[in-house]
């Protein structure tokens, strides 16, 4: 097994890492990364609802979420493309970090000066601001992940990820609960919409982003290998960015018009509104958008719009490097592990709030237990996972955390049988969130140790996108399974879904051990 996965530090060394400056830098950067996400997924929808926007029109804003799932598409730009003046002044990682942060601030300010109640043009501007916010936020995630991996040794990654998670959760609270509190304080309600209240809220929120901006100015650029920007002309980088913009435009246009076509098809053809038909149509829509984007990019490269050599270096070399480093068999095992590691908790998480409600818990009880107490337990679990990963090594803690996730999923069976019992609720939430925190810290350390610093942004972005793809697709069937079987069989199934993860952890450890010993060569 690779040494950067097998380290074992003493308890004193493991605990002393908490005092390292790099660890607490990640708390600040995590706070900056967590701020935008709840604006997109929480407070914005409430604002639109108060403004009288029809639910069908809110589909514009689903585009904002695409950036988080497709970070790997433009991560090579973060690895390869210098930003005029900024890169020379601040370095590769800090320049992209600052650009993303100013993009986030600009998007929030654009929201502040837009009243969606003023008509379709205002709604379109708000949708564009949301897309800019999602894209800039996902870009910031890419850069921060790359910075974290390059700024410290592999044995510190678990603790750095723990403080990052803590900061991220705190940022989510500020814009999730904080934005709603501010809007209510300034006087807007569902019955009495007041644009000025939302405007003031979105003028205040960007002030919190200054934490991330100040941190980006303060930190040092990681000392990594030379990025060799002089290998290509400035026009080559501009053309590469143009290629990405055109391909992305093709994807978005196809996805949007495909959505309208699907809506018309469902309305005109009987039987097309079923769950299976709807799922297959969405798969077709997504596949068509990807095909159009890929074909457009391929055609533009063939026409010489972008440098073929730069495209190869940016997009293909990171994949070739990973395959060469680990071999085809080990790569397949690692990708299976990454794809399935979070499947148990994601599939359960989709239905959890509905489950709590049907068990008789009030909104206040759910908010206090899950949204507040649960967040702090996740943060505690992250710190605990960071220390334990340093002490016992990544692979052992991966296996332990996978077992914990399975066990805590099965704990929900107890809550299903006891019903409305607040003490059991807090016990289950504590166990579930502690396990999730431990698992996140060890898993992020594992992924960080696999990437090559020459292609940090691209390789890690592939991992971070892949680790939620299959779980989210599977989670779409959570409600159907509960309706068909009930909660107890459902929680049993989610627990069993974690067992293949243990098998892939064993295979990954075995193959990485063989690679380290030199008895397995890349195939």
Helices and strands as residue ranges (DSSP letters): H 3-6, H 11-16, G 17-19, H 21-38, I 39-43, H 44-50, G 55-65, H 66-69, H 71-80, H 86-90, H 92-112, G 116-118, H 120-151, G 154-156, H 157-185, H 195-218, G 229-231, H 234-268, H 275-302, H 308-311, I 312-316, H 317-340, H 343-358, H 363-366, I 367-373, H 374-392, H 394-418, H 422-450, G 453-455, H 456-475, H 478-485, H 487-496, H 499-517
